[in-house]
Amino acid sequence: MNKIMLIGNVGREPEVRYVEQGVAVARLSLATTERGYTLSNGTQVPDHTDWHNVILWRRLAEVVEKYVHKGDKLYIEGRVRYTTYDDKRGVRHNVTEIWADNLELLSPKSAAPATAQPEQPKEEQQTADPIGFDDPNTDMPF
């Protein structure tokens, strides 16, 4: 089984392009961080951040193009892909990518504009049960 689940923040504006027959492909970098901690002997272990190259295809890429920006928090579910290539000088490079099967936007929606009026107080709601079940003198219907 090849499955990965990540929650992290987008490191830079995603790159989206269209390939054959208008198929969208998005590439983004996602930072995941393991929080630091203190060992029982007092040694401090610092935070550790990993950067993941994430590839999204078709509809997921279109969602990225419209809604995902640098700094957004995302949940990515997918699989790990390893590839190699030789550059122009003949040097072999190994590449690790996450090919996303699912994407969830975790960042809250943008805040309302500063000129928005504060919400008016709601009328006080009736607290008593309109049928009378709160009245101890009322017989139960069963």
C-alpha positions as CSV (number, residue, x, y, z in Angstrom):
1,M,0.0,0.0,0.0
2,N,1.3,3.5,-0.9
3,K,-0.7,6.1,1.0
4,I,0.3,9.4,2.6
5,M,-1.6,12.0,4.6
6,L,-0.2,15.4,5.2
7,I,-1.4,18.6,7.0
8,G,0.8,21.6,6.3
9,N,1.2,25.1,4.9
10,V,1.8,26.1,1.3
11,G,5.3,27.5,1.0
12,R,4.9,29.6,-2.2
13,E,2.2,30.4,-4.8
14,P,1.2,27.2,-6.6
15,E,2.2,26.7,-10.2
16,V,-0.6,25.6,-12.5
17,R,-0.3,24.8,-16.2
18,Y,-2.4,23.0,-18.7
19,V,-1.1,20.0,-20.7
20,E,-2.6,18.0,-23.6
21,Q,-6.3,18.4,-24.1
22,G,-6.6,21.1,-21.5
23,V,-5.7,18.9,-18.5
24,A,-4.7,21.0,-15.5
25,V,-1.6,20.2,-13.5
26,A,-0.7,22.0,-10.3
27,R,2.6,21.9,-8.3
28,L,3.0,23.2,-4.9
29,S,5.4,23.0,-1.9
30,L,3.9,22.0,1.4
31,A,5.7,22.4,4.7
32,T,4.9,20.0,7.5
33,T,6.3,20.5,11.0
34,E,6.9,18.1,13.9
35,R,6.8,20.2,17.1
36,G,9.9,20.2,19.3
37,Y,9.9,18.7,22.7
38,T,12.1,18.3,25.8
39,L,13.6,14.9,26.7
40,S,13.5,13.6,30.3
41,N,17.2,14.6,30.8
42,G,16.3,18.2,29.8
43,T,17.7,18.2,26.3
44,Q,15.7,20.4,23.9
45,V,14.7,18.8,20.6
46,P,13.8,21.6,18.1
47,D,10.9,21.7,15.7
48,H,11.6,19.9,12.4
49,T,10.1,21.0,9.1
50,D,9.9,18.9,6.0
51,W,9.1,20.3,2.5
52,H,7.0,18.1,0.2
53,N,6.5,18.6,-3.6
54,V,2.8,18.0,-4.3
55,I,1.4,17.3,-7.7
56,L,-2.4,17.6,-8.3
57,W,-4.2,16.8,-11.6
58,R,-7.4,17.7,-13.3
59,R,-10.2,19.0,-11.0
60,L,-7.9,19.2,-7.9
61,A,-5.5,21.4,-9.9
62,E,-8.3,23.7,-10.9
63,V,-9.3,24.0,-7.2
64,V,-5.7,24.9,-6.4
65,E,-5.6,27.5,-9.2
66,K,-8.8,29.2,-7.8
67,Y,-8.5,28.9,-4.1
68,V,-5.0,28.0,-2.8
69,H,-2.3,30.6,-2.0
70,K,1.0,30.9,-0.1
71,G,0.5,30.3,3.6
72,D,-2.8,28.3,3.3
73,K,-3.2,25.3,5.5
74,L,-4.1,22.1,3.5
75,Y,-4.8,18.5,4.1
76,I,-3.4,16.4,1.3
77,E,-4.0,12.7,0.8
78,G,-2.2,10.8,-1.9
79,R,0.7,8.5,-2.8
80,V,4.5,8.9,-2.9
81,R,6.2,8.8,-6.4
82,Y,9.9,8.5,-6.9
83,T,11.5,9.4,-10.2
84,T,15.0,10.0,-11.5
85,Y,16.3,12.1,-14.4
86,D,19.6,13.1,-15.8
87,D,20.3,16.8,-16.2
88,K,22.2,18.4,-19.2
89,R,25.5,17.7,-17.5
90,G,24.6,14.0,-17.1
91,V,24.1,14.2,-13.4
92,R,21.4,11.9,-12.1
93,H,18.8,13.4,-9.8
94,N,16.3,11.6,-7.6
95,V,12.9,13.3,-7.1
96,T,10.3,12.5,-4.5
97,E,6.7,13.8,-5.1
98,I,3.4,13.4,-3.5
99,W,0.6,12.8,-6.1
100,A,-2.5,14.0,-4.5
101,D,-5.8,12.0,-4.6
102,N,-7.6,14.3,-2.2
103,L,-7.3,17.9,-1.0
104,E,-9.1,19.7,1.8
105,L,-8.7,23.5,2.4
106,L,-8.1,24.0,6.2
107,S,-7.5,27.7,6.3
108,P,-10.5,29.8,7.4
109,K,-12.2,31.8,4.8
110,S,-11.0,35.4,4.4
111,A,-12.1,37.7,7.1
112,A,-15.0,40.0,6.4
113,P,-14.1,43.5,5.2
114,A,-13.4,46.1,7.9
115,T,-16.4,48.2,6.7
116,A,-18.9,45.4,7.5
117,Q,-21.5,46.3,10.1
118,P,-21.4,44.3,13.3
119,E,-24.1,41.7,13.6
120,Q,-27.3,43.1,15.2
121,P,-28.3,41.4,18.5
122,K,-30.8,38.7,18.0
123,E,-34.2,38.9,19.7
124,E,-34.3,36.9,22.9
125,Q,-35.5,33.4,22.2
126,Q,-38.3,31.8,24.1
127,T,-36.8,29.4,26.7
128,A,-39.9,27.6,27.8
129,D,-41.1,24.6,26.0
130,P,-44.2,25.7,24.0
131,I,-45.9,22.3,24.5
132,G,-45.6,22.5,28.3
133,F,-43.2,19.7,29.0
134,D,-41.2,22.0,31.3
135,D,-44.2,22.5,33.6
136,P,-44.0,19.8,36.3
137,N,-47.8,19.9,36.7
138,T,-48.4,18.8,33.1
139,D,-49.1,15.1,32.6
140,M,-46.8,13.3,30.2
141,P,-48.6,12.3,27.0
142,F,-47.7,8.6,27.4
